[in-house]
């Protein structure tokens, strides 16, 4: 009965479920990255992003104020402050040793020995008292607290202005935009010639382009870098533009040629009868009709170039005026691997532009991918 016209295949639900699973696998980590980029380090380390809207329990090891901040009240020396500093929270329990961090309830006076006592209020206010003047390093307090959800823009402020990602963002745009436009311009002319112009060796050229699709770009990195150095464009933007253009051209020509072959022959023949030249046909007929394929390749090339690290490492330097965002993220992973809030904010800044490009042009993606598949 599945083959009767008007009936749905039993695989439809499987396809829908698989599609939904793929969407969730892509969307959920992106949402998690966005939420984590607005959280502080303490909350990221104590709870997952899906708990960001709920209070979290944190264990705080707090060093009390320095000895020079103590005050004298009669015969007693006092150091006071708040364990939450600029934040807020609710103390659930506290302790004076790491072996018993929850030994005392809020408001209880804990004897620390040698005439020193400590108490921590429920709102985080602490008070250390001593019969003698405090000297050296002040004692530590171990606090278990319930902290309300807290979001901040400090991560983005630090990332954009202190860590240099703003400059890396501009460098990445400088690499990506020309490296997307150049192969599209070249591939459009080549695809039109291979699709609608008759000349000797055309079939061999098409076969060569298909073969280049499976050649790993890593094979050409060293020879290409030597060529660039001999030409004087090594470690320059021109070099990486040409490298990305060369790596992207086989797919661009193949994709555009397949699309242009499927365009109605009658339109082109009519234009030739009316006296239009090949360049006029290409400019006024082929290019407007091929926009879905052009947009489809532009999405792929932009994403590949924006997220590239290997080619940028080979063909660009590590100075601040050439370091791209993927290179900066690599350095942040090495120097600030424990500061997850910084990494989350940096990573979301790096994927924000690709997301905008994809959603702005995704309606052309499927049409471009199906180019030439249906006559």
C-alpha positions as CSV (number, residue, x, y, z in Angstrom):
1,X,0.0,0.0,0.0
2,X,3.0,2.3,0.4
3,X,3.3,2.6,-3.4
4,X,-0.3,3.8,-3.9
5,X,-0.4,7.5,-5.0
6,X,-1.4,9.8,-2.2
7,X,-0.1,7.6,0.6
8,X,2.9,8.5,2.8
9,X,5.9,6.2,3.1
10,X,6.5,4.6,6.5
11,X,9.9,6.2,6.4
12,X,8.5,9.8,6.6
13,X,8.5,9.7,10.4
14,X,12.0,8.4,10.5
15,X,13.2,11.2,8.3
16,X,11.4,13.8,10.4
17,X,12.9,12.4,13.6
18,X,16.4,12.3,12.2
19,X,16.0,15.9,11.0
20,X,14.8,17.0,14.4
21,X,17.7,15.2,16.1
22,X,20.2,16.9,13.8
23,X,18.6,20.3,14.5
24,X,18.8,19.7,18.3
25,X,22.4,18.6,18.1
26,X,23.3,21.9,16.4
27,X,21.0,24.3,18.2
28,X,21.5,23.2,21.8
29,X,25.3,23.6,22.0
30,X,24.9,27.0,20.3
31,X,22.3,28.1,22.9
32,X,24.6,26.7,25.7
33,X,27.5,28.7,24.3
34,X,25.5,31.9,24.2
35,X,24.2,31.5,27.8
36,X,27.6,30.6,29.1
37,X,29.1,33.7,27.6
38,X,27.0,35.9,29.9
39,X,27.8,33.9,33.1
40,X,30.7,34.4,35.5
41,X,33.4,31.9,36.2
42,X,32.1,30.7,39.5
43,X,28.7,29.8,38.2
44,X,30.1,28.1,35.1
45,X,32.2,25.8,37.2
46,X,29.4,24.9,39.6
47,X,26.4,24.3,37.3
48,X,25.6,23.7,33.6
49,X,24.1,26.3,31.4
50,X,20.7,24.7,31.5
51,X,20.6,25.6,35.3
52,X,21.6,29.2,34.7
53,X,18.1,30.5,35.5
54,X,18.0,28.8,38.9
55,X,20.0,29.4,42.1
56,X,23.1,27.4,42.4
57,X,25.1,26.0,45.4
58,X,28.7,27.1,45.4
59,X,31.7,26.4,47.7
60,X,33.7,29.5,48.3
61,X,37.2,29.6,49.8
62,X,37.6,33.2,51.0
63,X,40.7,34.8,52.4
64,X,39.6,37.4,55.0
65,X,40.7,41.0,54.8
66,X,44.4,41.8,55.2
67,X,45.9,42.5,58.6
68,X,46.2,46.2,57.7
69,X,42.4,46.5,57.4
70,X,41.8,45.4,61.1
71,X,40.2,47.8,63.5
72,X,40.3,47.9,67.3
73,X,37.2,47.8,69.5
74,X,38.3,48.2,73.1
75,X,40.7,45.3,73.7
76,X,39.5,43.3,70.7
77,X,40.9,43.4,67.2
78,X,38.4,43.0,64.4
79,X,38.5,42.2,60.7
80,X,35.1,42.4,58.9
81,X,33.8,42.3,55.4
82,X,31.5,40.2,53.1
83,X,32.5,36.9,51.5
84,X,30.4,37.8,48.3
85,X,32.3,41.0,47.8
86,X,30.5,42.8,44.9
87,X,28.0,40.0,44.4
88,X,25.2,38.6,46.6
89,X,24.0,35.3,47.9
90,X,22.8,33.4,50.9
91,X,25.2,31.5,53.2
92,X,24.1,27.9,53.9
93,X,27.0,26.9,56.1
94,X,30.6,27.8,56.8
95,X,33.7,26.2,58.2
96,X,37.2,27.2,59.3
97,X,39.1,24.2,57.8
98,X,39.0,22.4,54.5
99,X,38.2,19.1,56.3
100,X,34.9,20.5,57.7
101,X,33.8,23.3,55.3
102,X,30.1,23.0,56.5
103,X,30.7,22.6,60.2
104,X,28.9,25.7,61.4
105,X,25.5,27.3,60.6
106,X,25.3,31.0,59.7
107,X,25.6,33.2,62.7
108,X,27.4,30.6,64.8
109,X,30.6,31.7,66.5
110,X,33.5,29.4,65.5
111,X,36.6,29.1,67.7
112,X,39.7,29.2,65.6
113,X,42.1,28.9,68.5
114,X,44.7,31.2,70.0
115,X,42.0,33.7,71.0
116,X,40.6,34.0,67.4
117,X,36.9,33.5,66.6
118,X,34.9,33.8,63.4
119,X,31.3,34.1,62.4
120,X,29.6,34.4,59.1
121,X,26.1,35.8,58.8
122,X,23.5,34.5,56.3
123,X,23.9,37.5,54.0
124,X,27.7,36.9,53.8
125,X,28.9,39.4,56.4
126,X,31.8,37.9,58.3
127,X,33.6,39.0,61.5
128,X,36.9,37.8,62.8
129,X,37.8,38.8,66.3
130,X,41.1,38.3,68.2
131,X,42.4,39.2,71.6
132,X,45.8,40.1,70.0
133,X,46.5,42.1,66.9
134,X,46.3,40.1,63.6
135,X,49.7,39.5,62.0
136,X,50.7,37.9,58.7
137,X,48.2,36.3,56.4
138,X,44.6,36.4,57.6
139,X,42.6,33.2,58.1
140,X,40.6,31.5,55.4
141,X,36.8,30.9,55.5
142,X,35.1,28.0,53.8
143,X,31.6,29.0,52.8
144,X,28.8,27.0,51.2
145,X,26.3,29.4,49.6
146,X,23.2,29.6,47.5
147,X,23.8,32.1,44.8
148,X,21.1,33.6,42.6
149,X,21.4,33.6,38.8
150,X,23.8,36.3,37.7
151,X,24.5,37.5,34.1
152,X,27.0,40.0,33.1
153,X,28.4,41.8,30.0
154,X,31.9,41.9,31.5
155,X,33.0,38.9,29.5
156,X,32.3,40.6,26.2
157,X,33.9,43.8,27.4
158,X,37.0,42.0,28.4
159,X,37.1,39.9,25.2
160,X,36.5,42.8,22.8
161,X,38.8,45.4,24.4
162,X,41.3,43.6,26.6
163,X,42.0,40.3,24.9
164,X,42.3,41.8,21.4
165,X,39.5,39.8,19.7
166,X,38.2,43.1,18.2
167,X,41.4,43.4,16.1
168,X,41.3,39.7,15.3
169,X,37.7,40.1,14.1
170,X,38.8,42.8,11.6
171,X,41.7,40.6,10.5
172,X,39.3,37.7,9.8
173,X,37.0,39.9,7.8
174,X,40.0,41.2,5.8
175,X,40.8,37.6,4.9
176,X,37.3,36.2,4.4
177,X,35.6,38.8,2.2
178,X,38.2,38.8,-0.6
179,X,38.7,35.1,-0.3
180,X,35.0,34.6,-0.9
181,X,34.5,37.1,-3.7
182,X,37.6,36.2,-5.8
183,X,36.8,32.5,-6.4
184,X,33.2,33.3,-7.2
185,X,34.2,35.8,-9.9
186,X,36.7,33.4,-11.5
187,X,34.5,30.3,-11.2
188,X,31.5,32.1,-12.7
189,X,33.4,32.8,-15.9
190,X,35.0,29.3,-16.0
191,X,31.6,27.6,-15.3
192,X,29.9,29.5,-18.1
193,X,32.7,28.5,-20.6
194,X,32.5,24.9,-19.6
195,X,28.7,24.8,-19.7
196,X,27.9,26.8,-22.9
197,X,31.0,27.3,-25.0
198,X,32.4,24.7,-27.4
199,X,36.2,24.4,-27.5
200,X,38.7,21.5,-27.6
201,X,39.6,19.8,-24.3
202,X,36.5,20.9,-22.5
203,X,35.7,17.4,-21.3
204,X,39.2,16.9,-20.1
205,X,39.0,20.2,-18.1
206,X,35.8,19.1,-16.5
207,X,37.3,15.7,-15.5
208,X,40.4,17.5,-14.1
209,X,38.2,19.8,-12.0
210,X,36.2,16.8,-10.6
211,X,39.5,15.1,-9.8
212,X,40.8,18.2,-7.9
213,X,37.8,17.9,-5.6
214,X,39.3,14.9,-3.9
215,X,42.9,16.2,-3.6
216,X,43.7,17.2,0.1
217,X,44.8,20.8,0.3
218,X,47.5,19.7,2.8
219,X,49.5,18.3,-0.1
220,X,49.9,21.8,-1.6
221,X,50.7,23.9,1.5
222,X,54.5,23.6,1.4
223,X,54.9,24.0,-2.4
224,X,52.5,26.9,-2.4
225,X,54.2,28.6,0.5
226,X,57.6,28.3,-1.3
227,X,56.0,29.8,-4.4
228,X,54.6,32.7,-2.4
229,X,57.9,33.4,-0.7
230,X,59.7,33.4,-4.1
231,X,57.1,35.9,-5.4
232,X,57.5,38.1,-2.3
233,X,53.9,37.6,-1.0
234,X,54.7,35.1,1.8
235,X,53.0,36.0,5.1
236,X,50.9,38.6,3.3
237,X,47.1,39.0,2.9
238,X,47.5,38.7,-0.9
239,X,49.0,35.2,-0.4
240,X,46.2,33.9,1.8
241,X,43.6,35.4,-0.6
242,X,45.1,33.5,-3.5
243,X,45.5,30.3,-1.4
244,X,41.9,30.2,-0.3
245,X,40.7,31.1,-3.8
246,X,42.7,28.2,-5.3
247,X,41.4,25.7,-2.7
248,X,37.8,26.8,-3.3
249,X,37.8,27.0,-7.1
250,X,37.3,23.3,-8.0
251,X,34.1,23.1,-6.0
252,X,32.9,26.5,-7.2
253,X,33.4,25.7,-10.8
254,X,31.8,22.3,-10.4
255,X,28.8,23.6,-8.6
256,X,28.2,26.6,-10.9
257,X,28.8,24.6,-14.1
258,X,26.2,22.0,-13.0
259,X,23.7,24.7,-12.3
260,X,24.3,26.6,-15.6
261,X,24.0,23.5,-17.7
262,X,20.4,23.1,-16.3
263,X,19.3,26.6,-17.4
264,X,16.9,26.7,-20.4
265,X,18.8,26.5,-23.7
266,X,16.0,28.4,-25.5
267,X,16.8,31.6,-23.6
268,X,20.4,31.6,-24.5
269,X,19.8,30.7,-28.2
270,X,17.2,33.5,-28.4
271,X,19.7,35.9,-27.0
272,X,22.3,34.8,-29.6
273,X,19.7,35.2,-32.4
274,X,19.1,38.7,-31.2
275,X,22.8,39.5,-31.6
276,X,24.0,39.2,-27.9
277,X,27.6,38.4,-27.4
278,X,28.8,35.7,-25.0
279,X,29.8,38.3,-22.5
280,X,26.4,40.0,-22.6
281,X,24.7,36.6,-22.3
282,X,26.8,35.8,-19.3
283,X,26.3,39.2,-17.6
284,X,22.6,39.8,-18.3
285,X,21.2,36.3,-18.4
286,X,23.4,33.6,-16.8
287,X,24.5,35.5,-13.7
288,X,21.0,36.6,-12.6
289,X,19.6,33.1,-13.1
290,X,22.6,31.5,-11.3
291,X,22.2,33.5,-8.1
292,X,21.0,30.5,-6.0
293,X,24.2,28.6,-6.9
294,X,26.4,31.6,-6.4
295,X,24.8,32.2,-2.9
296,X,25.2,28.5,-2.1
297,X,28.9,28.5,-2.8
298,X,29.3,31.9,-1.1
299,X,27.9,30.3,2.1
300,X,30.3,27.4,2.0
301,X,33.4,29.5,1.1
302,X,32.6,32.1,3.7
303,X,32.2,29.5,6.5
304,X,35.3,27.5,5.5
305,X,37.5,30.6,5.3
306,X,36.1,32.2,8.5
307,X,36.6,29.0,10.5
308,X,40.0,28.2,9.0
309,X,43.1,27.8,11.2
310,X,45.5,25.7,9.1
311,X,45.8,27.9,6.1
312,X,45.9,31.1,8.2
313,X,48.7,29.6,10.3
314,X,50.7,28.7,7.2
315,X,50.2,31.9,5.1
316,X,49.9,34.6,7.8
317,X,52.0,35.6,10.7
318,X,51.2,35.6,14.4
319,X,51.5,39.4,14.9
320,X,48.5,41.3,16.2
321,X,47.9,42.9,12.8
322,X,47.5,39.5,11.1
323,X,46.2,37.1,13.8
324,X,42.8,35.8,12.9
325,X,40.1,34.8,15.4
326,X,40.7,31.1,15.2
327,X,44.4,31.8,16.0
328,X,43.5,34.0,18.9
329,X,41.1,31.4,20.3
330,X,43.9,28.9,20.1
331,X,46.1,31.2,22.1
332,X,43.4,31.8,24.7
333,X,42.9,28.1,25.1
334,X,46.6,27.9,25.9
335,X,47.0,30.9,28.2
336,X,43.5,31.1,29.7
337,X,42.2,27.5,29.5
338,X,40.6,27.7,32.9
339,X,38.6,30.9,32.2
340,X,35.6,29.3,30.5
341,X,33.6,32.5,30.5
342,X,36.2,34.2,28.4
343,X,36.4,31.3,26.0
344,X,32.6,31.1,25.7
345,X,32.3,34.8,24.9
346,X,35.2,34.6,22.4
347,X,33.7,31.5,20.7
348,X,30.3,33.1,20.3
349,X,31.7,36.3,18.9
350,X,33.5,34.1,16.3
351,X,30.4,32.2,15.3
352,X,28.0,35.2,15.3
353,X,28.9,36.4,11.8
354,X,28.7,32.9,10.2
355,X,25.3,32.4,11.8
356,X,24.0,35.7,10.3
357,X,25.4,34.8,6.9
358,X,23.9,31.4,7.0
359,X,20.4,32.5,8.1
360,X,20.4,35.4,5.6
361,X,21.2,33.1,2.6
362,X,20.1,29.7,3.7
363,X,17.0,29.8,1.4
364,X,19.3,29.6,-1.6
365,X,21.4,26.8,-0.1
366,X,19.2,23.8,-1.0
367,X,18.4,25.2,-4.5
368,X,22.1,25.6,-5.1
369,X,23.0,22.1,-3.8
370,X,20.4,20.6,-6.1
371,X,21.9,22.3,-9.1
372,X,21.8,20.0,-12.1
373,X,20.3,17.1,-10.2
374,X,16.8,17.4,-11.9
375,X,16.2,18.1,-15.5
